[in-house]
Amino acid sequence: MKEFESNSANVRIPERHSMASVKLYFWIGIISAILLRTILIADHYNSQISDLMWYMGVIGYLIFFAHRYDIAKHRYGVIKNLGLLEKIEMRQSLTEEDFDGLDYIMWSLSVSKERLNYLAIFVLSIVAILLSLMLDLRIVIVEV
């Protein structure tokens, strides 16, 4: 973390995550979404597999959302501790540390894969509901 002495507090600009880390958490989120959405289908065939998928999906989501919370906390901390919102609203001049804070926030937003995760969760949810309904209504019958 970069550290600055400011008038009001000691401000830390978080380190950037590597792209490998960004991609890892993206895939943890996607795999967890798939596991949790396919439980409805797996339960038609094997309740033990669906239980295993539930545990794996929830553990994956715990990891994914803990990471997302940490990122949101860091972004908020930079905005709050540097008083960036107030400075921008008042059209005040920005310091070098303000620009470093904005750089971190903008970089973090630009490399984030959360939009793709949300889209995948939405699409997978619709597909899972439709497949589950088709199985429940016996429109599709798959023998295993």
N, C-alpha and C positions, 0 to 999 in steps of 0.2 A: 504494500500500500504506500502511496505517496503521502507524505505528511506535511502539513502546512501550519504555520502559526497564523491564526487570524485574530481579528480584534475581539471576537466573542468566544472562540473555542479552538481547540486543537482539531483540525479537520483532516480526516483520512480519505483519500481517494482510493477506492478498491482496485486491486490488480485485475487485469482482464483475464478471463478464462481462455484457455487454448481452444482452437477450433475443434480439436479432438474431444475435449470435454463437452463443448456445446453439442456436438453430434452424438456423443454417448448419452447425454440426458434426453436428447430428442428421441433416440431409439428406445430408451427405457420407457418414455411416455407412450410412444406408438405401440410397443409390444404389450404394455400394461393395458392400453385401450383395447387392443385386439383380444387379449385374454379375457377381460371383463365382459366384452360384448359377445364373445362366442360361448360363454357359460350357458346362455339360454339354449343354444343348439346342442352343446355337449351333454347337457342334463337329460336330453331325450334319449341318449344312448348309454351313458355311463356316469353315474353320480359321483364316483370317486375321482374321475378325471375332471369333472366340473368343479369339485371341491378344491382339487389341486390348482386348477386354473384361477379360482377365486383368490386363494392365498397368494399365489405368484403375482397376480394382477394388483392386489391391494398392496403388497410389499413394494412392487415397482412404483405404484402411485405414491406411496409414502416417500420413496427416494426422490421421485420426480418433483413432487409438490414441495418437499422440504428445500430442494434446490431452487425452485421458482420463488418460494418465500424469501430465501436468502438473497436472491437477486433483487427482488422488489424492495427488501429492507435496505440493501445497499444504495439503490437508486434514490429511495426516499431520504435516506440519511444524507446523501450528498446535496440534494435539493434543500433540505431543511437546514443542515449545518452551515451551508454557504449562503443561505437566504436568497437562493437564486430566483424563486418565484417573485418575491418582493422586489428584488433588484430589476427584474425584467418588467414587472408591472409599473415600476416607477421610472423606467428608462434610465437607470443609473449606469454609470460606466462599470464594466466588469474587469476584475483583476485577473492576473495570470492564473491564480488558483481557481477562480470561477470558470475560466476557459478550460482548465484541466478537468474540472468537475463536469462541465457540459460535454466535453469530449468523451469522458467515460460513459455518461448517460446515453449519448447519441450512438456511440459504438455498441454499447450493450443492447440497445433497441434494434440496431441495424443487423446484428448477427443472430439475434434471438430467433429460434425456430418455433416459438409458442403459437404463432398464427397457423402454422402447418399442423401442429398438434391439435389445436382446437378444430380445424377443418376435418382432420382424420377422426377425431372423437365424434363429431357430428355425423359424418358419412357412415362410419362403422356402426353407430347407434341406430341409424335408419335401416341399414342392411340387416343388423341383428334382429331388430323388431320385426321386419318383414319376413325374414326366414323363420323366426320363431312362430309367428302367426301362421305361416304356411304349414309348418310342422304340426302345430296345435290343431289346425283345421283340416289336417290331412290332405292338403293340396299337394304337398311334396312328401313322399315317403321314401326314406333312404334306409336300406337295411345294412346293418353292420355286422 
